[in-house]
């Protein structure tokens, strides 16, 4: 018995849309990763506050990209 699955079929326009959204999200996450690396020397409350700002910024950028 084969465990292979049939390939999913989708509309090309959906693929392009998802691809563009995925690319924007990946770019935002890559920037957030770079921002986190910049804050590696921080400790304690400073680190917590810095990482919270990075996360909030990334979430806002993803939401803005989804809106338009």
DRENTIVO-637396 format. One record per residue: chain; y negated, z negated, x of N, C-alpha, C in turn; residue number from 1; residue in one letter. Coordinates in nm, 2 decimals. Example, Ala and Ser with C-alpha at 12.3 -4.5 7.8 and 13.67 -1.06 7.14 Angstrom:
R dokol    n_v    n_w    n_u   ca_v   ca_w   ca_u    c_v    c_w    c_u marba nupa
R     A   0.57  -0.78   1.32   0.45  -0.78   1.23   0.33  -0.78   1.32     1    a
R     A   0.22  -0.71   1.28   0.11  -0.71   1.37   0.00  -0.79   1.29     2    s
This chain:
R dokol    n_v    n_w    n_u   ca_v   ca_w   ca_u    c_v    c_w    c_u marba nupa
R     A   0.12   0.00   0.08   0.00   0.00   0.00  -0.12   0.00   0.09     1    x
R     A  -0.22   0.08   0.06  -0.34   0.10   0.14  -0.45   0.00   0.10     2    x
R     A  -0.52  -0.05   0.19  -0.63  -0.14   0.16  -0.76  -0.07   0.17     3    x
R     A  -0.76   0.06   0.18  -0.89   0.13   0.20  -0.96   0.14   0.06     4    x
R     A  -1.09   0.13   0.07  -1.17   0.14  -0.06  -1.23   0.28  -0.07     5    x
R     A  -1.25   0.32  -0.19  -1.32   0.45  -0.21  -1.47   0.43  -0.17     6    x
R     A  -1.53   0.53  -0.10  -1.67   0.52  -0.06  -1.76   0.51  -0.18     7    x
R     A  -1.86   0.43  -0.17  -1.96   0.41  -0.28  -2.04   0.53  -0.29     8    x
R     A  -2.07   0.57  -0.41  -2.15   0.69  -0.44  -2.28   0.64  -0.50     9    x
R     A  -2.40   0.68  -0.44  -2.53   0.64  -0.49  -2.62   0.76  -0.49    10    x
R     A  -2.73   0.74  -0.55  -2.83   0.85  -0.56  -2.90   0.86  -0.43    11    x
R     A  -2.93   0.97  -0.37  -3.01   0.98  -0.25  -3.14   0.91  -0.25    12    x
R     A  -3.21   0.92  -0.36  -3.34   0.85  -0.37  -3.33   0.70  -0.35    13    x
R     A  -3.22   0.64  -0.41  -3.19   0.50  -0.39  -3.17   0.47  -0.24    14    x
R     A  -3.09   0.55  -0.17  -3.06   0.53  -0.03  -3.19   0.53   0.05    15    x
R     A  -3.28   0.62   0.02  -3.41   0.63   0.09  -3.49   0.51   0.07    16    x
R     A  -3.50   0.46  -0.06  -3.57   0.35  -0.10  -3.52   0.22  -0.03    17    x
R     A  -3.39   0.20  -0.03  -3.33   0.09   0.03  -3.35   0.09   0.18    18    x
R     A  -3.33   0.21   0.23  -3.35   0.23   0.38  -3.49   0.19   0.42    19    x
R     A  -3.59   0.23   0.35  -3.73   0.20   0.38  -3.76   0.05   0.37    20    x
R     A  -3.71  -0.01   0.26  -3.72  -0.15   0.24  -3.65  -0.23   0.35    21    x
R     A  -3.53  -0.18   0.38  -3.45  -0.25   0.49  -3.52  -0.24   0.62    22    x
R     A  -3.59  -0.12   0.65  -3.66  -0.11   0.77  -3.78  -0.20   0.78    23    x
R     A  -3.85  -0.21   0.67  -3.97  -0.30   0.67  -3.93  -0.44   0.69    24    x
R     A  -3.82  -0.48   0.62  -3.77  -0.62   0.63  -3.72  -0.65   0.77    25    x
R     A  -3.65  -0.55   0.83  -3.61  -0.57   0.97  -3.73  -0.58   1.06    26    x
R     A  -3.83  -0.50   1.04  -3.95  -0.51   1.13  -4.02  -0.65   1.11    27    x
R     A  -4.02  -0.70   0.99  -4.08  -0.83   0.97  -4.00  -0.94   1.03    28    x
R     A  -3.87  -0.93   1.02  -3.78  -1.03   1.08  -3.79  -1.02   1.23    29    x
R     A  -3.80  -0.90   1.29  -3.81  -0.89   1.43  -3.94  -0.95   1.48    30    x
R     A  -4.05  -0.94   1.41  -4.18  -1.00   1.45  -4.17  -1.15   1.44    31    x
R     A  -4.10  -1.20   1.33  -4.08  -1.34   1.32  -4.00  -1.40   1.43    32    x
R     A  -3.90  -1.32   1.48  -3.82  -1.36   1.59  -3.90  -1.37   1.72    33    x
R     A  -3.99  -1.28   1.74  -4.07  -1.28   1.86  -4.17  -1.40   1.85    34    x
R     A  -4.22  -1.42   1.73  -4.31  -1.54   1.71  -4.24  -1.67   1.74    35    x
R     A  -4.11  -1.68   1.70  -4.04  -1.80   1.72  -4.01  -1.82   1.87    36    x
R     A  -3.98  -1.71   1.94  -3.96  -1.72   2.09  -4.09  -1.77   2.16    37    x
R     A  -4.21  -1.72   2.10  -4.33  -1.77   2.16  -4.35  -1.92   2.15    38    x
R     A  -4.29  -1.98   2.05  -4.30  -2.12   2.02  -4.19  -2.20   2.08    39    x
R     A  -4.11  -2.15   2.17  -3.99  -2.22   2.22  -4.03  -2.35   2.29    40    x
R     A  -4.14  -2.35   2.35  -4.18  -2.47   2.43  -4.23  -2.59   2.34    41    x
R     A  -4.24  -2.56   2.21  -4.29  -2.67   2.12  -4.18  -2.76   2.09    42    x
R     A  -4.21  -2.89   2.06  -4.12  -2.99   2.02  -4.17  -3.07   1.91    43    x
R     A  -4.08  -3.13   1.84  -4.12  -3.23   1.73  -4.20  -3.17   1.62    44    x
R     A  -4.30  -3.24   1.57  -4.38  -3.20   1.46  -4.45  -3.06   1.49    45    x
R     A  -4.49  -3.04   1.61  -4.56  -2.91   1.65  -4.46  -2.80   1.62    46    x
R     A  -4.34  -2.81   1.66  -4.24  -2.71   1.65  -4.21  -2.69   1.50    47    x
R     A  -4.20  -2.79   1.42  -4.17  -2.79   1.28  -4.28  -2.71   1.21    48    x
R     A  -4.41  -2.75   1.24  -4.52  -2.69   1.18  -4.53  -2.54   1.21    49    x
R     A  -4.51  -2.51   1.34  -4.52  -2.37   1.39  -4.41  -2.28   1.32    50    x
R     A  -4.29  -2.33   1.32  -4.18  -2.25   1.26  -4.20  -2.24   1.11    51    x
R     A  -4.26  -2.34   1.04  -4.29  -2.33   0.90  -4.39  -2.22   0.87    52    x
R     A  -4.49  -2.21   0.96  -4.59  -2.11   0.95  -4.53  -1.97   0.97    53    x
R     A  -4.44  -1.96   1.07  -4.37  -1.83   1.09  -4.29  -1.79   0.97    54    x
R     A  -4.22  -1.88   0.92  -4.13  -1.85   0.80  -4.22  -1.81   0.68    55    x
R     A  -4.32  -1.89   0.65  -4.41  -1.86   0.54  -4.47  -1.72   0.56    56    x
R     A  -4.52  -1.69   0.68  -4.58  -1.55   0.71  -4.47  -1.44   0.68    57    x
R     A  -4.35  -1.46   0.73  -4.25  -1.36   0.71  -4.22  -1.34   0.56    58    x
R     A  -4.21  -1.45   0.49  -4.18  -1.44   0.34  -4.29  -1.37   0.27    59    x
R     A  -4.42  -1.40   0.31  -4.53  -1.33   0.25  -4.53  -1.18   0.28    60    x
R     A  -4.50  -1.15   0.40  -4.50  -1.01   0.44  -4.38  -0.93   0.37    61    x
R     A  -4.27  -0.99   0.35  -4.16  -0.93   0.28  -4.20  -0.91   0.13    62    x
R     A  -4.26  -1.01   0.07  -4.30  -1.00  -0.07  -4.41  -0.89  -0.08    63    x
R     A  -4.50  -0.88   0.01  -4.60  -0.78   0.00  -4.54  -0.64   0.02    64    x
R     A  -4.44  -0.62   0.11  -4.38  -0.49   0.13  -4.30  -0.45   0.00    65    x
R     A  -4.24  -0.55  -0.07  -4.17  -0.52  -0.19  -4.26  -0.48  -0.30    66    x
R     A  -4.39  -0.53  -0.30  -4.48  -0.50  -0.41  -4.54  -0.36  -0.39    67    x
R     A  -4.54  -0.31  -0.27  -4.60  -0.18  -0.26  -4.63  -0.14  -0.12    68    x
